[in-house]
């Protein structure tokens, strides 16, 4: 596998100018990502809703989300080593099979009325391990199917498709399926995982990392997993921009998940929404996210990476402060839509920076260290969110408790904006990019 332009069918003449040159293999990967996001979006609505049928305790409901995210804390580093050792397409294929089996099992337990909270958490944990390996591998595979100059556009197209399929289509569909049968969203997710595997079979070529740029390069003698993980950790920590971005992502994700862990209870009890209304609310971020995905490459060039990072933080502060005081679903939906635009702009900027700065032979490991910090903070934030609700509820009542995590996110992101402005300025990012050339 090389870092240069790869093979692929010529793009159709009718494609937008920015999309020409992405190649046929990119669109195959795009299709696989879109299909898997359809399934994930449907079950993402169903998991917390299913948990609320088993308990009304905010902390226990949050545990379901913790179970899905905990593998990012436990398994990110080994997943990065595997992505650098094995064929990346094969890893994604086998994780699609694993996902189909896990969510299929959830559907079976629900259909047999045998589901319990421990079983749900165990299945969510197993699904989380599959997602860690699939998502990390998919992200480091992209530079192998498009030229690096096209990475911002390619990442934007992938994220726009994710927003459309996950938020606009799958989440409302998941809510509708919940109204039909509690097991239905999980059956749909299992089918989507099977379809993803079928699409990945169409992605031709070898995607195992080579040790040199020559087409016939062979793999180096294999070292221990610990040694390879240590190399990835050292590499990220020695690059100040990547280190600071990883820490910033951890703060954003940890604080945001504190609120989203109890989002289903907030929607039910504060906003008075049912399953379809909750599904539509969770899809609101996709409105801005689609726009962000389509415009991220152009906006990033106009604003520059440093200002692009600050856009998300400003929108986070405004949106979560609004959610902390609002009582109408439309207001909350509009606010969360704004965060969707900022989140995609942040993701396209930071993912493209990582894919450009990190050498391909280390991409899986360094990316996994980055995501360990960024995504590993999610279960910790979820636990904190459930605990914060319990503490505030005891003193000020249930509604105040459910609003408290949203206010906390606004305060934390305001402080983080000061840090980002001071330490992730344009000159620091330019120096990191120059060092990668």
Wavefront OBJ file of the C-alpha trace (Angstrom):
o trace
v 0.000 0.000 0.000
v 1.374 3.414 -0.942
v 0.684 7.024 0.008
v 0.149 8.162 -3.584
v -2.762 8.287 -5.996
v -4.375 4.866 -6.221
v -6.234 2.908 -8.830
v -9.942 3.299 -9.371
v -12.590 3.809 -11.951
v -12.665 7.228 -13.571
v -15.251 9.533 -11.969
v -18.330 10.395 -13.895
v -18.126 13.589 -15.905
v -21.221 14.920 -14.165
v -19.619 14.894 -10.698
v -18.811 18.220 -9.035
v -15.260 19.387 -9.765
v -14.152 18.732 -6.163
v -15.295 15.092 -6.416
v -13.372 14.310 -9.606
v -10.199 12.436 -8.839
v -11.539 10.672 -5.754
v -11.716 7.466 -7.772
v -13.853 4.351 -7.859
v -12.292 2.775 -4.785
v -13.211 5.811 -2.705
v -16.845 5.526 -3.755
v -16.846 1.835 -2.824
v -15.549 2.749 0.632
v -18.091 5.588 0.761
v -20.896 3.114 -0.035
v -19.771 0.713 2.701
v -19.615 3.561 5.206
v -23.057 4.820 4.218
v -24.681 1.403 4.566
v -23.109 0.673 7.946
v -24.207 4.107 9.222
v -27.784 3.309 8.252
v -27.722 0.331 10.588
v -25.785 2.071 13.360
v -28.158 5.036 13.351
v -31.225 2.832 13.779
v -29.753 0.878 16.687
v -28.250 4.026 18.248
v -31.810 5.205 18.884
v -32.962 1.772 19.995
v -30.255 0.986 22.588
v -31.046 3.835 25.034
v -34.780 3.480 24.437
v -34.581 -0.227 25.214
v -32.650 0.618 28.381
v -35.479 2.913 29.558
v -37.903 -0.021 29.288
v -35.718 -1.889 31.775
v -35.007 0.953 34.256
v -35.772 4.634 34.849
v -32.564 5.257 36.826
v -30.470 7.870 34.974
v -27.178 6.339 36.079
v -28.191 2.838 34.916
v -29.450 4.177 31.570
v -26.092 5.922 31.146
v -24.341 2.585 31.751
v -25.644 1.298 28.405
v -23.850 4.123 26.625
v -20.776 3.536 28.775
v -20.703 -0.109 27.670
v -20.658 0.876 23.980
v -17.883 3.466 24.483
v -15.749 1.664 27.087
v -13.871 -0.395 24.442
v -12.400 2.866 23.101
v -10.654 3.123 26.447
v -9.703 -0.552 26.668
v -9.028 -1.623 23.084
v -7.978 1.407 21.022
v -4.240 0.737 21.230
v -4.336 -2.963 20.260
v -6.813 -2.058 17.491
v -4.261 0.374 16.061
v -1.558 -2.301 16.011
v -3.902 -4.719 14.238
v -4.747 -2.044 11.640
v -1.012 -1.658 10.920
v -0.332 -5.414 10.863
v -3.264 -6.879 8.959
v -5.118 -6.162 5.745
v -7.378 -3.244 6.624
v -10.194 -4.228 4.294
v -10.306 -7.721 5.811
v -10.530 -6.253 9.320
v -13.499 -4.108 8.344
v -15.154 -7.090 6.673
v -14.851 -9.344 9.731
v -16.052 -6.601 12.080
v -19.141 -6.196 9.908
v -19.831 -9.912 10.391
v -19.321 -9.524 14.149
v -21.744 -6.596 14.257
v -24.411 -8.575 12.429
v -24.117 -11.408 14.952
v -24.209 -9.131 18.027
v -27.187 -6.973 17.090
v -28.932 -10.067 15.758
v -28.528 -11.587 19.223
v -30.021 -8.455 20.822
v -33.009 -8.712 18.495
v -33.475 -12.366 19.457
v -33.397 -11.633 23.198
v -35.907 -8.806 22.771
v -38.228 -10.907 20.615
v -38.159 -13.694 23.230
v -38.776 -11.162 26.042
v -35.562 -12.376 27.661
v -33.651 -9.082 27.687
v -32.235 -7.724 30.949
v -30.029 -4.744 31.698
v -26.884 -6.888 32.308
v -27.429 -8.730 29.001
v -28.024 -5.439 27.173
v -24.819 -3.957 28.607
v -22.858 -7.101 27.702
v -24.076 -6.950 24.093
v -23.367 -3.208 23.942
v -19.833 -3.871 25.224
v -19.206 -6.551 22.576
v -20.586 -4.240 19.896
v -18.259 -1.501 21.134
v -15.200 -3.699 20.586
v -16.293 -4.380 16.993
v -16.911 -0.660 16.394
v -13.458 0.320 17.685
v -11.711 -1.962 15.209
v -14.030 -1.096 12.304
v -14.017 2.693 12.784
v -10.299 3.068 13.467
v -9.424 0.876 10.482
v -11.816 2.709 8.152
v -10.246 6.044 9.020
v -6.673 4.887 8.353
v -7.706 3.094 5.152
v -8.840 6.306 3.439
v -5.341 7.634 2.542
v -4.821 4.385 0.606
v -7.723 5.021 -1.752
v -7.377 8.762 -2.430
v -4.429 11.067 -2.968
v -3.528 13.131 0.106
v -4.390 16.366 -1.675
v -8.011 15.122 -1.842
v -8.273 14.090 1.833
v -10.299 17.127 3.041
v -12.843 16.654 0.251
v -12.958 12.863 0.762
v -13.400 13.196 4.519
v -16.113 15.798 3.976
v -18.009 13.526 1.589
v -17.769 10.607 4.024
v -19.029 12.698 6.924
v -21.843 14.246 4.895
v -22.967 10.750 3.900
v -22.743 9.678 7.532
v -24.983 12.551 8.587
v -27.557 11.866 5.868
v -27.691 8.105 6.387
v -27.329 8.092 10.177
v -29.240 11.218 11.220
v -31.741 11.974 8.458
v -32.666 8.453 7.433
v -31.678 5.880 10.045
v -32.622 7.644 13.289
v -36.168 8.608 12.245
v -36.469 5.142 10.729
v -35.227 3.641 13.988
v -37.900 5.554 15.883
v -40.573 4.328 13.476
v -39.276 0.755 13.787
v -39.416 1.050 17.584
v -43.088 1.925 17.255
v -43.588 -1.205 15.166
v -41.577 -3.630 17.318
v -38.832 -3.169 19.891
v -36.613 -5.704 18.133
v -37.065 -4.224 14.643
v -34.199 -1.642 14.709
v -31.721 -4.344 15.708
v -32.869 -6.621 12.899
v -32.403 -3.724 10.492
v -28.876 -3.055 11.834
v -27.951 -6.720 11.397
v -29.082 -6.623 7.773
v -27.130 -3.417 7.140
v -23.975 -5.013 8.580
v -24.323 -7.954 6.199
v -24.793 -5.548 3.283
v -21.680 -3.604 4.373
v -19.630 -6.767 4.220
v -20.917 -7.461 0.715
v -19.898 -3.961 -0.444
v -16.414 -4.336 1.073
v -15.912 -7.455 -1.019
v -16.027 -5.158 -4.063
v -13.069 -3.097 -2.803
v -10.219 -4.567 -4.824
v -6.553 -4.645 -3.903
v -4.343 -5.317 -0.895
v -4.487 -2.950 2.067
v -1.730 -4.373 4.225
v 0.904 -1.802 5.229
v 4.249 -2.109 3.444
v 7.571 -1.082 4.923
v 8.853 0.766 1.866
v 7.398 2.703 -1.030
v 8.304 0.085 -3.619
v 5.368 -2.017 -4.830
v 7.091 -5.268 -3.867
v 8.158 -4.293 -0.358
v 7.791 -7.024 2.248
v 6.790 -6.746 5.875
v 9.472 -6.101 8.498
v 10.121 -8.656 11.261
v 7.212 -8.442 13.664
v 7.850 -6.888 17.067
v 5.787 -7.359 20.209
v 2.449 -5.590 20.409
v 3.702 -3.637 23.437
v 6.689 -2.304 21.471
v 4.506 -1.260 18.557
v 1.989 0.456 20.855
v 4.832 2.295 22.613
v 6.127 3.576 19.264
v 2.706 4.973 18.406
v 2.326 6.639 21.818
v 5.787 8.255 21.595
v 5.171 9.467 18.056
v 1.921 11.237 18.936
v 3.256 12.713 22.183
v 6.322 14.127 20.415
v 4.146 16.157 17.998
v 2.712 19.070 20.057
v -0.140 19.826 17.651
v -1.405 16.228 17.642
v -1.006 15.950 21.411
v -2.990 19.142 22.039
v -5.669 18.163 19.535
v -6.071 14.782 21.248
v -6.420 16.401 24.665
v -8.921 18.925 23.298
v -10.976 16.162 21.700
v -11.009 14.270 25.001
v -12.424 17.324 26.787
v -15.068 17.926 24.087
v -16.179 14.306 23.872
v -16.116 13.666 27.607
v -18.205 16.731 28.420
v -20.611 16.275 25.507
v -21.274 12.640 26.379
v -22.107 13.671 29.950
v -25.162 15.385 28.472
v -25.937 12.870 25.727
v -25.860 9.957 28.212
v -29.133 11.240 29.691
v -30.453 12.779 26.463
v -33.196 10.166 26.196
v -34.487 11.009 29.696
v -34.183 14.751 28.968
v -36.225 14.255 25.790
v -38.872 12.164 27.540
v -39.306 14.131 30.771
v -38.321 17.717 29.955
v -39.374 17.964 26.297
v -42.190 15.397 26.482
v -41.157 13.426 23.370
v -42.070 9.883 22.342
v -39.853 7.458 20.384
v -40.353 9.101 16.988
v -39.909 12.588 18.417
v -36.729 11.488 20.195
v -35.395 9.963 16.965
v -36.089 13.202 15.067
v -34.426 15.252 17.824
v -31.274 13.123 17.734
v -31.158 13.596 13.972
v -31.205 17.400 14.272
v -27.422 17.632 14.384
v -27.416 16.062 10.943
v -29.004 19.168 9.413
v -25.898 21.231 10.101
v -23.668 18.203 9.715
v -24.650 17.629 6.092
v -23.968 21.265 5.297
v -20.661 20.978 7.144
v -19.703 17.856 5.231
v -20.419 19.432 1.865
v -18.723 22.734 2.668
v -15.964 21.600 5.029
v -13.213 21.515 2.422
v -14.082 24.993 1.128
v -14.735 26.439 4.609
v -11.514 24.950 5.936
v -9.495 26.580 3.172
v -11.185 29.935 3.753
v -11.009 29.928 7.562
v -7.809 27.948 8.019
v -7.532 25.028 10.447
v -7.028 27.149 13.585
v -10.222 29.178 13.121
v -12.138 26.077 12.044
v -11.436 24.513 15.453
v -12.804 27.561 17.263
v -16.050 27.469 15.263
v -17.115 24.207 16.898
v -16.335 25.423 20.395
v -18.311 28.636 19.919
v -21.298 26.678 18.610
v -21.036 24.148 21.466
v -21.191 26.905 24.068
v -24.256 28.540 22.498
v -26.130 25.291 21.766
v -25.677 23.551 25.103
v -26.406 26.734 27.048
v -29.670 26.993 25.086
v -30.534 23.351 25.845
v -29.886 23.970 29.544
v -32.700 26.525 29.728
v -35.046 25.660 26.825
v -38.242 23.625 27.180
v -39.261 23.363 23.530
v -37.950 20.605 21.283
v -37.699 22.947 18.268
v -35.297 25.279 20.102
v -33.131 22.371 21.234
v -33.189 20.842 17.734
v -32.051 24.083 16.088
v -29.267 24.472 18.655
v -28.033 20.917 18.123
v -28.166 21.422 14.369
v -25.570 24.167 14.765
v -23.284 21.811 16.689
v -23.544 19.338 13.804
v -22.000 21.861 11.414
v -19.193 22.656 13.858
v -18.516 19.005 14.657
v -18.076 18.041 11.007
v -15.843 21.049 10.352
v -13.691 20.048 13.365
v -13.577 16.391 12.265
v -12.669 17.110 8.655
v -9.944 19.527 9.777
v -8.391 17.268 12.415
v -8.749 13.958 10.559
v -7.157 15.442 7.431
v -4.316 16.867 9.547
v -3.656 13.448 11.101
v -3.802 11.634 7.785
v -1.294 14.136 6.341
v 1.130 14.369 9.268
v 1.310 10.696 10.330
v 3.319 8.273 8.127
v 1.286 5.386 6.727
v 3.281 2.693 8.540
v 2.311 4.327 11.874
v -1.123 5.628 10.942
v -3.126 2.859 12.608
v -1.223 3.045 15.895
v -0.913 6.828 16.219
v -4.533 7.279 15.184
v -5.578 4.733 17.825
v -3.659 6.616 20.545
v -5.387 9.816 19.449
v -8.788 8.158 19.525
v -8.013 6.451 22.839
v -7.780 9.904 24.393
v -10.658 11.388 22.391
v -13.105 8.498 22.490
v -11.877 6.913 25.709
v -13.103 10.026 27.500
v -16.678 9.247 26.394
v -17.520 6.508 28.930
v -15.942 8.589 31.691
v -18.071 11.554 30.637
v -21.192 9.381 30.546
v -20.561 8.157 34.073
v -19.979 11.739 35.198
v -23.192 12.844 33.501
v -25.272 10.186 35.249
v -23.648 11.042 38.568
v -24.191 14.788 38.066
v -27.890 14.235 37.394
v -28.206 12.205 40.606
v -26.395 14.855 42.689
v -28.339 17.843 41.344
v -31.646 15.962 41.426
v -31.196 15.243 45.142
v -30.853 18.974 45.874
v -32.954 20.744 43.238
v -35.299 18.181 41.676
v -35.465 15.938 38.636
v -35.727 18.593 35.905
v -32.785 20.592 37.243
v -30.772 17.395 37.381
v -31.493 16.558 33.742
v -30.568 20.098 32.643
v -27.312 20.268 34.640
v -25.061 18.303 32.225
v -25.986 20.660 29.355
v -24.928 23.700 31.370
v -21.697 21.932 32.333
v -20.850 21.338 28.635
v -21.281 25.047 27.839
v -18.959 26.101 30.671
v -16.277 23.516 29.850
v -16.239 24.344 26.119
v -15.906 28.058 26.871
v -12.770 27.312 28.891
v -11.423 24.990 26.197
v -11.816 27.725 23.562
v -9.294 29.826 25.482
v -6.829 26.899 25.503
v -7.263 26.191 21.759
v -6.819 29.840 20.810
v -3.588 29.979 22.805
v -1.990 26.638 21.874
v -3.443 25.560 18.494
v -2.838 28.720 16.503
v -2.124 28.851 12.758
v 1.666 28.983 13.125
v 1.825 25.802 15.246
v -0.328 23.898 12.741
v 1.707 25.163 9.780
v 4.950 24.022 11.437
v 3.519 20.528 12.019
v 2.437 20.262 8.381
v 5.816 21.488 7.167
v 7.566 18.846 9.237
v 5.495 16.110 7.581
v 6.581 16.995 4.056
l 1 2 3 4 5 6 7 8 9 10 11 12 13 14 15 16 17 18 19 20 21 22 23 24 25 26 27 28 29 30 31 32 33 34 35 36 37 38 39 40 41 42 43 44 45 46 47 48 49 50 51 52 53 54 55 56 57 58 59 60 61 62 63 64 65 66 67 68 69 70 71 72 73 74 75 76 77 78 79 80 81 82 83 84 85 86 87 88 89 90 91 92 93 94 95 96 97 98 99 100 101 102 103 104 105 106 107 108 109 110 111 112 113 114 115 116 117 118 119 120 121 122 123 124 125 126 127 128 129 130 131 132 133 134 135 136 137 138 139 140 141 142 143 144 145 146 147 148 149 150 151 152 153 154 155 156 157 158 159 160 161 162 163 164 165 166 167 168 169 170 171 172 173 174 175 176 177 178 179 180 181 182 183 184 185 186 187 188 189 190 191 192 193 194 195 196 197 198 199 200 201 202 203 204 205 206 207 208 209 210 211 212 213 214 215 216 217 218 219 220 221 222 223 224 225 226 227 228 229 230 231 232 233 234 235 236 237 238 239 240 241 242 243 244 245 246 247 248 249 250 251 252 253 254 255 256 257 258 259 260 261 262 263 264 265 266 267 268 269 270 271 272 273 274 275 276 277 278 279 280 281 282 283 284 285 286 287 288 289 290 291 292 293 294 295 296 297 298 299 300 301 302 303 304 305 306 307 308 309 310 311 312 313 314 315 316 317 318 319 320 321 322 323 324 325 326 327 328 329 330 331 332 333 334 335 336 337 338 339 340 341 342 343 344 345 346 347 348 349 350 351 352 353 354 355 356 357 358 359 360 361 362 363 364 365 366 367 368 369 370 371 372 373 374 375 376 377 378 379 380 381 382 383 384 385 386 387 388 389 390 391 392 393 394 395 396 397 398 399 400 401 402 403 404 405 406 407 408 409 410 411 412 413 414 415 416 417 418 419 420 421 422 423 424 425 426 427 428 429 430 431 432 433 434 435 436 437
